[in-house]
Amino acid sequence: MKSHRSLTPRQEALTERSLITALMTMRTPEECRAFLKDLCTPAELQAMADRWAVVEALQQDLPYREIHRLTGVSLTTIGRVARYMADGNGGYALAIDRLGSPRNG
């Protein structure tokens, strides 16, 4: 996170909301992919994709070391994703539910 930002907390919240609103205008996976590729560096996009792969693996109750072996994601990141799945803002659970991702399947 940038510590030298001059935006007020309210301005930051409005900027974040604007970004989220822009994401919500994407109508297809291809549109969303194009937007994210314009918005993110390749490394940022890969990091997000890696975290989602961890979510899917955790849904299958795979051990952390197996997830690391399959994805190359660090054990620290796997633990962080697992923590957010359990005690985060509910975003992962909502996406999993809406996608109909079967647990252990």
Contacts in CASP RR format, 6 or more apart in sequence:
PFRMAT RR
TARGET T0000
AUTHOR 0000-0000-0000
METHOD contacts of the structure
MODEL  1
MKSHRSLTPRQEALTERSLITALMTMRTPEECRAFLKDLCTPAELQAMAD
RWAVVEALQQDLPYREIHRLTGVSLTTIGRVARYMADGNGGYALAIDRLG
SPRNG
5 12 0 8 1.000
7 15 0 8 1.000
22 35 0 8 1.000
23 32 0 8 1.000
23 35 0 8 1.000
26 32 0 8 1.000
26 35 0 8 1.000
36 45 0 8 1.000
36 48 0 8 1.000
37 45 0 8 1.000
40 48 0 8 1.000
50 71 0 8 1.000
50 72 0 8 1.000
50 73 0 8 1.000
50 77 0 8 1.000
51 73 0 8 1.000
51 77 0 8 1.000
51 81 0 8 1.000
53 70 0 8 1.000
53 71 0 8 1.000
53 73 0 8 1.000
54 67 0 8 1.000
54 71 0 8 1.000
54 73 0 8 1.000
54 77 0 8 1.000
54 78 0 8 1.000
54 81 0 8 1.000
54 82 0 8 1.000
55 81 0 8 1.000
55 85 0 8 1.000
55 92 0 8 1.000
55 95 0 8 1.000
55 96 0 8 1.000
56 101 0 8 1.000
57 66 0 8 1.000
57 67 0 8 1.000
57 70 0 8 1.000
57 71 0 8 1.000
58 67 0 8 1.000
58 78 0 8 1.000
58 81 0 8 1.000
58 82 0 8 1.000
58 85 0 8 1.000
59 96 0 8 1.000
59 101 0 8 1.000
59 103 0 8 1.000
59 104 0 8 1.000
59 105 0 8 1.000
60 103 0 8 1.000
60 104 0 8 1.000
60 105 0 8 1.000
61 103 0 8 1.000
61 104 0 8 1.000
62 70 0 8 1.000
64 75 0 8 1.000
64 78 0 8 1.000
64 79 0 8 1.000
64 82 0 8 1.000
65 75 0 8 1.000
67 73 0 8 1.000
67 78 0 8 1.000
68 74 0 8 1.000
68 75 0 8 1.000
68 78 0 8 1.000
81 92 0 8 1.000
84 92 0 8 1.000
85 92 0 8 1.000
85 93 0 8 1.000
END
